[in-house]
Amino acid sequence: MFRRWRLQPSVLKLLGTISHGFSTCHNGCQEVDATATRQRGSLAAGKPNDGDLPYLIGEDGYPLGGPSAAEIKHASETRFHRDMEAALARWQRGDLTAFAEAVWLCWRHRQELPRWMIEASEMLVKRAMTEDEKRARREFKIHRTRWEALVELRERRPTQPSSKRPCRDRAQC
């Protein structure tokens, strides 16, 4: 079974060297047989509504001479920022799934989490906790603060007792 590409008549001018493997379809376009082009290496094809601007398709099926790495990076960054703005707008309207989508976007594009996502994660965690758990966490935070203060005081205390004893009488000092 052959794979076929439909070509615009203007593109067929570029394919003058390939004279075999064509057939005409019902609206005047011609189709080219994939096996005929494999022997030549590449195929010119037009994009829809591009006028007479063809692009080349390599043997692997991908366009030759595609966008540069900088263009691809810029398009990716633009898409990331557009999608993040949409997720923020959805989050502000109360859509909780926007947070999960924004996390995936940041992971996929290797970006740091913006401030609104950090605040959103705190709010989601607080919403998910029961009152008993909130109380237990508050008590533990107080306990930990006291413990850290005690450890700090112990570290400040000198390890060797001083050789001077406190004076009971001022005359002895």
C-alpha positions in Angstrom: 0.0 0.0 0.0 1.4 3.4 -0.9 1.4 6.5 1.2 0.4 9.5 -0.9 0.8 13.3 -0.4 -1.4 15.8 -2.1 0.6 18.6 -3.8 -0.6 22.0 -5.0 0.0 22.6 -8.7 2.5 25.4 -7.9 4.6 23.0 -5.9 4.6 20.5 -8.8 6.8 22.9 -10.8 9.6 22.3 -8.3 9.2 18.5 -8.8 10.0 18.6 -12.5 12.8 16.1 -12.1 10.5 13.5 -10.8 8.3 12.5 -13.6 6.9 9.1 -12.4 4.7 8.3 -9.5 2.0 11.0 -10.0 -1.7 10.7 -10.3 -4.4 13.4 -10.6 -7.1 13.7 -8.0 -10.7 15.0 -8.5 -10.0 18.7 -7.9 -6.9 19.1 -10.1 -4.2 18.4 -7.5 -1.7 15.7 -8.1 -0.6 13.0 -5.7 2.9 11.7 -5.5 3.7 8.1 -4.7 6.0 7.8 -1.6 8.1 5.0 -3.1 9.0 7.2 -6.1 10.3 10.0 -3.8 12.2 7.6 -1.5 14.6 7.0 -4.3 15.3 10.7 -4.7 15.7 11.5 -1.0 13.4 14.4 -0.3 10.0 15.8 -1.3 8.7 19.3 -1.7 5.3 19.9 -0.3 3.2 23.0 0.4 1.6 24.0 3.6 -2.1 24.9 3.5 -2.7 28.5 2.5 1.0 29.3 2.1 0.9 30.4 -1.5 3.8 29.2 -3.5 6.2 28.6 -0.6 7.1 24.9 -0.4 9.1 23.2 2.2 11.1 20.0 2.0 10.2 16.8 3.7 13.1 14.4 4.4 13.0 10.7 4.3 12.1 10.5 7.9 8.9 12.5 7.3 10.0 15.7 9.1 10.5 19.0 7.4 14.0 20.0 6.4 15.2 23.4 7.4 12.7 23.8 10.1 12.7 26.4 12.9 15.9 27.2 14.7 16.6 26.1 18.3 16.1 29.8 19.4 12.7 29.9 17.7 11.6 26.7 19.3 12.8 27.9 22.7 10.9 31.2 22.3 7.7 29.4 21.2 8.0 27.1 24.2 8.5 30.0 26.7 5.6 31.9 25.1 3.3 28.9 25.4 4.4 28.3 29.0 3.7 31.9 30.0 0.3 31.9 28.2 -0.7 28.6 29.9 0.5 29.8 33.3 -1.6 33.0 33.0 -4.6 30.9 32.0 -4.0 28.6 35.0 -3.7 31.6 37.4 -7.0 33.1 36.0 -8.7 29.8 36.5 -7.3 29.5 40.1 -8.5 32.9 41.0 -12.0 31.9 39.8 -11.9 29.0 42.2 -10.9 26.1 39.9 -8.7 23.8 42.1 -7.5 21.8 39.1 -5.7 24.8 37.8 -3.1 24.4 40.6 -2.3 20.8 39.5 -2.1 21.9 35.9 0.3 24.7 36.8 2.5 22.3 38.8 2.8 20.0 35.7 3.6 23.0 33.5 6.4 24.1 35.8 7.8 20.6 35.9 7.5 20.1 32.2 9.2 23.4 31.3 11.7 23.1 34.2 10.7 26.4 35.7 10.6 27.5 39.3 7.2 27.7 41.0 5.8 31.3 41.0 4.8 32.9 44.3 1.0 32.4 43.7 1.6 28.7 43.5 3.4 28.5 46.8 0.6 30.5 48.4 -2.0 28.3 46.7 -0.3 25.1 48.0 -0.3 26.5 51.6 -4.0 27.3 51.2 -4.8 23.8 49.8 -3.0 22.1 52.7 -4.7 24.2 55.3 -8.1 23.5 53.7 -7.4 19.8 53.7 -6.5 19.6 57.4 -9.0 18.8 60.1 -9.3 21.1 63.2 -7.6 18.5 65.4 -4.6 18.3 63.1 -4.3 22.1 63.0 -4.3 22.3 66.8 -1.8 19.5 67.1 0.5 21.2 64.6 0.2 24.6 66.5 1.1 22.8 69.7 4.1 21.0 68.1 5.4 24.3 66.7 5.3 25.9 70.2 7.1 22.8 71.6 9.7 22.9 68.9 10.4 26.6 69.5 10.8 26.0 73.2 13.1 23.0 72.6 15.3 25.0 70.2 15.6 27.9 72.7 16.7 25.3 75.4 19.3 23.7 73.2 20.7 27.1 72.3 21.0 28.1 76.0 22.8 24.8 76.7 25.2 25.4 73.9 26.1 28.9 75.2 26.8 27.6 78.7 30.6 27.0 79.2 31.6 23.3 79.4 34.2 23.8 82.2 33.0 25.1 85.5 34.9 28.3 86.4 37.6 28.2 89.0 36.3 31.3 90.7 33.7 30.8 93.3 31.2 33.4 93.9 32.2 35.7 96.7 30.0 35.8 99.8 31.7 38.7 101.3 32.8 41.8 99.5 35.9 41.8 101.5 37.0 38.5 100.1 36.6 39.6 96.5 
